[in-house]
Amino acid sequence: MKKFSVTCVFVCSILFLSVVFPLKTVAAMPFYSLAPEPLVLRAEFSTDYSKSTAERKHNIALAAKALDNALIAPEEEFSFNRRVGPRSKERGYKDAKIIVGGEFVEGVGGGVCQVSTTLYNAMLLAGFSATEYHPHSLQVSYVQPSFDAMVSYYNADLRFVNDTKNPVYLKTRADGSKLTVRIYGARLKNKIVLESRVVSTIAPTETVIVDEKGEFPDLKKGERRIISYGKAGLQSEGYVLVYSDNGVLLSRKKIRKDKYSPIARVVVEGTASIEEELPEGTDVAEEEGETFLPFMYGNHKDVFAVLYQNIVIRSPESLGRGEIR
């Protein structure tokens, strides 16, 4: 009776996989164990990308589709780059924000790192350890510090080994707002929790740009305006906590320590010339090379005039009744 139950479990697992994977993949799958365990959901993790641009959403959906249905044999090392492939315009990827040299710039395949990061967290929750991962130089908004996984096809990968006796397969879903990665395999015996701890913050620096091209004509010489407020950097640590089924903490392990650079505050300094403004209501007239200004204030009712560098200021009463120079 026991042999019959074991056989049924294995056959059911194969039939289930045959629905998900092409027939040729299932047919080539080796016989992993004399007592295979039923394949269940080991872990899942989701990230939000609802506020991303249309191009970034497109890239996330494209990479998630490439990752979907990946099968990982026992003792096999999974490679994100090998599975997803190059991120190029020829393969359908678009320009979106990426991080290069500590700055956000436009680049082909922006958003793919959110897919690798989502897989990284699902992998940790499933009880696996990364054999290769890379943090971003700047903190990203879609995951807690010390739990990101940056990828670049030629020099940065995300890898982990299936160290169980059963196959593991991945399912992904990107619906335009939420990205979810599910990992199926043998049942996980304990509950795993991820903990992010910020150790310290790093104040942003200030960069002053002089407006030599005149892009801010309303900004007078010496005046300054903040055009980017910047963001503080930080140092953080990532921990994996393992709990028993009844909630007892079995272990707490620090798996990484990271430093994310601050984003500088950018201030522009104006260069526009400062023109001397006359009081409102002042009339200006020229006569024989001299400038006459109506007198605006004073104690004398009749005449009060000041001559300075060929400029004469008159009271209204004196206008039309002769001049005092």
FENPE-V517747 format. One record per residue. N is the residue number from 0. PHI is phi in radians with two decimals (NA if undefined). PSI is psi as a letter, one per 30 degrees, with the letter a starting at -180 (NA if undefined). NEAR is the number of other ideal C-beta (glycine too) atoms within 12 Angstrom. Layout:
n->N phi->PHI psi->PSI near->NEAR
n->N phi->PHI psi->PSI near->NEAR
This chain:
n->0 phi->NA psi->e near->7
n->1 phi->-1.12 psi->e near->10
n->2 phi->-1.09 psi->e near->11
n->3 phi->-1.12 psi->e near->10
n->4 phi->-1.15 psi->e near->14
n->5 phi->-1.09 psi->e near->18
n->6 phi->-1.12 psi->e near->17
n->7 phi->-1.09 psi->e near->16
n->8 phi->-1.07 psi->e near->25
n->9 phi->-1.15 psi->e near->26
n->10 phi->-1.09 psi->e near->18
n->11 phi->-1.10 psi->e near->19
n->12 phi->-1.11 psi->e near->32
n->13 phi->-1.13 psi->e near->26
n->14 phi->-1.09 psi->e near->17
n->15 phi->-1.13 psi->e near->20
n->16 phi->-1.15 psi->e near->31
n->17 phi->-1.16 psi->f near->18
n->18 phi->-1.30 psi->e near->17
n->19 phi->-1.46 psi->e near->24
n->20 phi->-1.92 psi->l near->25
n->21 phi->-1.05 psi->l near->14
n->22 phi->-1.06 psi->e near->14
n->23 phi->-1.15 psi->e near->10
n->24 phi->-1.20 psi->e near->20
n->25 phi->-1.19 psi->e near->22
n->26 phi->-1.13 psi->e near->12
n->27 phi->-1.52 psi->f near->14
n->28 phi->-1.23 psi->k near->27
n->29 phi->-1.26 psi->l near->18
n->30 phi->-1.47 psi->j near->18
n->31 phi->-1.42 psi->e near->27
n->32 phi->-2.71 psi->l near->19
n->33 phi->-1.30 psi->f near->13
n->34 phi->-2.32 psi->i near->18
n->35 phi->-1.16 psi->k near->30
n->36 phi->-1.65 psi->l near->26
n->37 phi->-1.12 psi->k near->26
n->38 phi->-1.48 psi->k near->32
n->39 phi->-2.29 psi->l near->23
n->40 phi->-1.26 psi->j near->23
n->41 phi->-1.44 psi->e near->36
n->42 phi->-2.92 psi->l near->34
n->43 phi->-2.59 psi->l near->28
n->44 phi->-2.58 psi->k near->37
n->45 phi->-2.26 psi->k near->28
n->46 phi->-2.32 psi->l near->37
n->47 phi->-1.73 psi->k near->23
n->48 phi->-2.42 psi->g near->38
n->49 phi->-1.10 psi->f near->19
n->50 phi->-1.66 psi->g near->16
n->51 phi->-1.28 psi->l near->29
n->52 phi->-1.23 psi->l near->18
n->53 phi->-1.07 psi->e near->17
n->54 phi->-1.18 psi->e near->26
n->55 phi->-1.17 psi->e near->35
n->56 phi->-1.07 psi->e near->29
n->57 phi->-1.07 psi->e near->28
n->58 phi->-1.12 psi->e near->39
n->59 phi->-1.09 psi->e near->45
n->60 phi->-1.10 psi->e near->31
n->61 phi->-1.18 psi->e near->33
n->62 phi->-1.20 psi->e near->44
n->63 phi->-1.12 psi->e near->38
n->64 phi->-1.13 psi->e near->26
n->65 phi->-1.18 psi->e near->30
n->66 phi->-1.37 psi->f near->42
n->67 phi->-1.06 psi->k near->26
n->68 phi->1.23 psi->g near->25
n->69 phi->-1.17 psi->k near->36
n->70 phi->-1.92 psi->k near->33
n->71 phi->-2.10 psi->j near->35
n->72 phi->-1.33 psi->l near->25
n->73 phi->-0.97 psi->k near->24
n->74 phi->1.21 psi->g near->17
n->75 phi->-1.49 psi->k near->26
n->76 phi->-1.63 psi->k near->23
n->77 phi->-1.54 psi->k near->38
n->78 phi->-2.13 psi->k near->26
n->79 phi->-1.10 psi->e near->42
n->80 phi->-1.12 psi->e near->31
n->81 phi->-1.13 psi->e near->20
n->82 phi->-1.30 psi->e near->33
n->83 phi->-1.41 psi->e near->36
n->84 phi->1.52 psi->l near->22
n->85 phi->-1.09 psi->k near->22
n->86 phi->-1.75 psi->j near->35
n->87 phi->-2.41 psi->l near->19
n->88 phi->-1.17 psi->e near->17
n->89 phi->-1.12 psi->f near->11
n->90 phi->-1.74 psi->g near->19
n->91 phi->1.73 psi->g near->21
n->92 phi->-1.41 psi->k near->31
n->93 phi->-2.01 psi->l near->30
n->94 phi->-1.32 psi->k near->21
n->95 phi->-2.73 psi->l near->31
n->96 phi->-1.14 psi->k near->29
n->97 phi->-2.30 psi->l near->32
n->98 phi->-1.84 psi->k near->33
n->99 phi->-2.35 psi->k near->17
n->100 phi->1.03 psi->h near->12
n->101 phi->1.35 psi->g near->22
n->102 phi->-2.36 psi->l near->22
n->103 phi->-1.51 psi->j near->23
n->104 phi->-2.36 psi->l near->15
n->105 phi->-1.37 psi->k near->18
n->106 phi->-2.80 psi->l near->27
n->107 phi->-1.18 psi->k near->28
n->108 phi->1.55 psi->g near->40
n->109 phi->-1.01 psi->k near->36
n->110 phi->1.95 psi->f near->41
n->111 phi->-1.13 psi->e near->52
n->112 phi->-1.12 psi->f near->46
n->113 phi->-1.22 psi->e near->46
n->114 phi->-1.20 psi->e near->50
n->115 phi->-1.14 psi->e near->52
n->116 phi->-1.16 psi->e near->42
n->117 phi->-1.11 psi->e near->44
n->118 phi->-1.10 psi->e near->53
n->119 phi->-1.02 psi->e near->49
n->120 phi->-1.21 psi->e near->41
n->121 phi->-1.11 psi->e near->44
n->122 phi->-1.08 psi->e near->44
n->123 phi->-1.14 psi->e near->42
n->124 phi->-1.17 psi->f near->30
n->125 phi->-1.47 psi->f near->40
n->126 phi->1.63 psi->g near->29
n->127 phi->-1.76 psi->l near->35
n->128 phi->-2.04 psi->k near->24
n->129 phi->-1.34 psi->k near->33
n->130 phi->-1.61 psi->f near->19
n->131 phi->-2.70 psi->k near->24
n->132 phi->-2.72 psi->l near->33
n->133 phi->-2.48 psi->k near->25
n->134 phi->-1.39 psi->l near->35
n->135 phi->-1.31 psi->l near->38
n->136 phi->-1.35 psi->f near->25
n->137 phi->-2.07 psi->l near->33
n->138 phi->-1.20 psi->k near->35
n->139 phi->-1.77 psi->l near->34
n->140 phi->-1.55 psi->f near->23
n->141 phi->-1.60 psi->g near->32
n->142 phi->-2.70 psi->l near->36
n->143 phi->-1.20 psi->l near->29
n->144 phi->-0.97 psi->k near->34
n->145 phi->1.24 psi->g near->35
n->146 phi->-2.35 psi->g near->40
n->147 phi->-1.73 psi->l near->40
n->148 phi->-2.51 psi->j near->41
n->149 phi->-1.32 psi->k near->36
n->150 phi->-2.28 psi->k near->42
n->151 phi->-2.52 psi->k near->27
n->152 phi->-0.96 psi->e near->27
n->153 phi->-1.64 psi->f near->11
n->154 phi->-2.50 psi->g near->10
n->155 phi->-2.61 psi->k near->25
n->156 phi->-2.18 psi->l near->28
n->157 phi->-2.03 psi->k near->41
n->158 phi->-2.33 psi->k near->28
n->159 phi->-2.71 psi->l near->35
n->160 phi->-1.89 psi->k near->21
n->161 phi->-1.41 psi->j near->32
n->162 phi->-1.64 psi->g near->22
n->163 phi->-1.69 psi->l near->29
n->164 phi->-1.62 psi->g near->19
n->165 phi->-2.19 psi->l near->35
n->166 phi->-1.18 psi->l near->39
n->167 phi->-2.19 psi->k near->41
n->168 phi->-2.37 psi->l near->37
n->169 phi->-1.95 psi->k near->41
n->170 phi->-2.20 psi->k near->32
n->171 phi->-2.18 psi->l near->37
n->172 phi->-2.56 psi->k near->26
n->173 phi->-2.21 psi->j near->34
n->174 phi->-1.81 psi->g near->16
n->175 phi->1.68 psi->f near->18
n->176 phi->-2.25 psi->e near->18
n->177 phi->-2.25 psi->k near->25
n->178 phi->-1.88 psi->k near->43
n->179 phi->-2.24 psi->k near->30
n->180 phi->-2.07 psi->k near->42
n->181 phi->-2.00 psi->k near->33
n->182 phi->-2.05 psi->k near->41
n->183 phi->-1.89 psi->k near->35
n->184 phi->3.08 psi->a near->36
n->185 phi->-1.16 psi->l near->30
n->186 phi->-1.05 psi->k near->21
n->187 phi->-1.43 psi->k near->29
n->188 phi->-1.32 psi->e near->17
n->189 phi->-2.09 psi->l near->23
n->190 phi->-1.69 psi->k near->24
n->191 phi->-2.01 psi->k near->33
n->192 phi->-2.20 psi->k near->25
n->193 phi->-1.79 psi->k near->34
n->194 phi->-2.24 psi->k near->25
n->195 phi->-1.85 psi->k near->29
n->196 phi->-2.26 psi->k near->23
n->197 phi->-1.49 psi->k near->22
n->198 phi->-1.51 psi->e near->21
n->199 phi->-2.79 psi->l near->18
n->200 phi->-1.97 psi->l near->18
n->201 phi->-2.14 psi->j near->22
n->202 phi->-1.16 psi->k near->16
n->203 phi->-1.28 psi->k near->25
n->204 phi->-1.47 psi->l near->19
n->205 phi->-2.12 psi->k near->20
n->206 phi->-1.97 psi->k near->21
n->207 phi->-1.82 psi->k near->19
n->208 phi->-1.98 psi->k near->23
n->209 phi->-1.42 psi->k near->20
n->210 phi->-1.36 psi->i near->24
n->211 phi->-1.28 psi->f near->13
n->212 phi->-1.54 psi->f near->13
n->213 phi->1.25 psi->h near->15
n->214 phi->-1.32 psi->f near->17
n->215 phi->-2.16 psi->i near->22
n->216 phi->-1.13 psi->f near->15
n->217 phi->-1.48 psi->f near->15
n->218 phi->-1.71 psi->j near->25
n->219 phi->-1.25 psi->l near->18
n->220 phi->-1.04 psi->k near->19
n->221 phi->1.64 psi->f near->15
n->222 phi->-1.41 psi->k near->20
n->223 phi->-2.25 psi->l near->22
n->224 phi->-2.49 psi->k near->22
n->225 phi->-1.42 psi->k near->19
n->226 phi->-1.90 psi->f near->21
n->227 phi->-2.66 psi->k near->20
n->228 phi->-1.37 psi->f near->16
n->229 phi->1.34 psi->a near->23
n->230 phi->-2.68 psi->k near->25
n->231 phi->-1.22 psi->k near->22
n->232 phi->-1.57 psi->a near->27
n->233 phi->-2.80 psi->l near->28
n->234 phi->-1.99 psi->k near->24
n->235 phi->-2.48 psi->l near->30
n->236 phi->-2.32 psi->k near->26
n->237 phi->-2.02 psi->k near->33
n->238 phi->-2.18 psi->k near->26
n->239 phi->-1.98 psi->k near->34
n->240 phi->-1.88 psi->k near->25
n->241 phi->-2.00 psi->k near->25
n->242 phi->-2.02 psi->k near->20
n->243 phi->-1.34 psi->l near->15
n->244 phi->-1.06 psi->f near->12
n->245 phi->-1.65 psi->g near->9
n->246 phi->1.54 psi->g near->12
n->247 phi->-1.48 psi->k near->12
n->248 phi->-1.24 psi->j near->18
n->249 phi->-1.63 psi->e near->18
n->250 phi->-2.80 psi->l near->18
n->251 phi->-2.43 psi->j near->18
n->252 phi->-2.10 psi->k near->19
n->253 phi->-1.40 psi->k near->19
n->254 phi->-1.81 psi->f near->30
n->255 phi->-2.89 psi->l near->30
n->256 phi->-2.39 psi->k near->20
n->257 phi->-2.32 psi->l near->34
n->258 phi->-2.28 psi->k near->24
n->259 phi->-1.92 psi->k near->35
n->260 phi->-1.22 psi->l near->27
n->261 phi->-1.32 psi->l near->26
n->262 phi->-1.80 psi->k near->26
n->263 phi->-1.14 psi->k near->25
n->264 phi->-1.37 psi->k near->22
n->265 phi->-1.90 psi->k near->21
n->266 phi->-2.15 psi->k near->24
n->267 phi->-1.81 psi->k near->27
n->268 phi->-1.89 psi->k near->24
n->269 phi->-1.24 psi->l near->26
n->270 phi->-2.29 psi->g near->22
n->271 phi->-1.12 psi->k near->22
n->272 phi->-1.22 psi->k near->13
n->273 phi->-1.68 psi->j near->13
n->274 phi->-1.68 psi->k near->8
n->275 phi->-1.23 psi->k near->7
n->276 phi->-1.73 psi->k near->8
n->277 phi->-1.55 psi->l near->15
n->278 phi->-1.03 psi->k near->14
n->279 phi->-1.06 psi->k near->7
n->280 phi->1.58 psi->f near->11
n->281 phi->-1.35 psi->k near->19
n->282 phi->-1.71 psi->k near->18
n->283 phi->-2.08 psi->k near->16
n->284 phi->-2.43 psi->l near->16
n->285 phi->-2.02 psi->k near->13
n->286 phi->-2.52 psi->j near->16
n->287 phi->0.88 psi->h near->11
n->288 phi->1.41 psi->f near->11
n->289 phi->-1.90 psi->k near->20
n->290 phi->-1.85 psi->k near->21
n->291 phi->-1.92 psi->k near->29
n->292 phi->-2.05 psi->k near->29
n->293 phi->-1.01 psi->k near->25
n->294 phi->-1.23 psi->k near->26
n->295 phi->-1.74 psi->f near->17
n->296 phi->-2.75 psi->l near->15
n->297 phi->2.53 psi->l near->18
n->298 phi->-1.65 psi->f near->9
n->299 phi->-1.45 psi->k near->16
n->300 phi->-1.39 psi->e near->11
n->301 phi->-1.53 psi->d near->17
n->302 phi->-2.43 psi->k near->22
n->303 phi->-2.57 psi->j near->22
n->304 phi->-2.33 psi->k near->25
n->305 phi->-2.23 psi->k near->21
n->306 phi->-1.91 psi->j near->17
n->307 phi->-2.54 psi->j near->12
n->308 phi->0.90 psi->h near->10
n->309 phi->1.18 psi->g near->15
n->310 phi->-2.01 psi->k near->20
n->311 phi->-1.99 psi->k near->29
n->312 phi->-1.88 psi->k near->32
n->313 phi->-2.03 psi->l near->33
n->314 phi->-1.45 psi->l near->26
n->315 phi->-1.03 psi->e near->23
n->316 phi->-1.16 psi->f near->18
n->317 phi->-1.48 psi->f near->24
n->318 phi->-1.15 psi->k near->22
n->319 phi->1.51 psi->f near->11
n->320 phi->-2.11 psi->g near->12
n->321 phi->1.77 psi->l near->12
n->322 phi->-2.16 psi->k near->18
n->323 phi->-2.06 psi->k near->20
n->324 phi->-2.16 psi->NA near->18
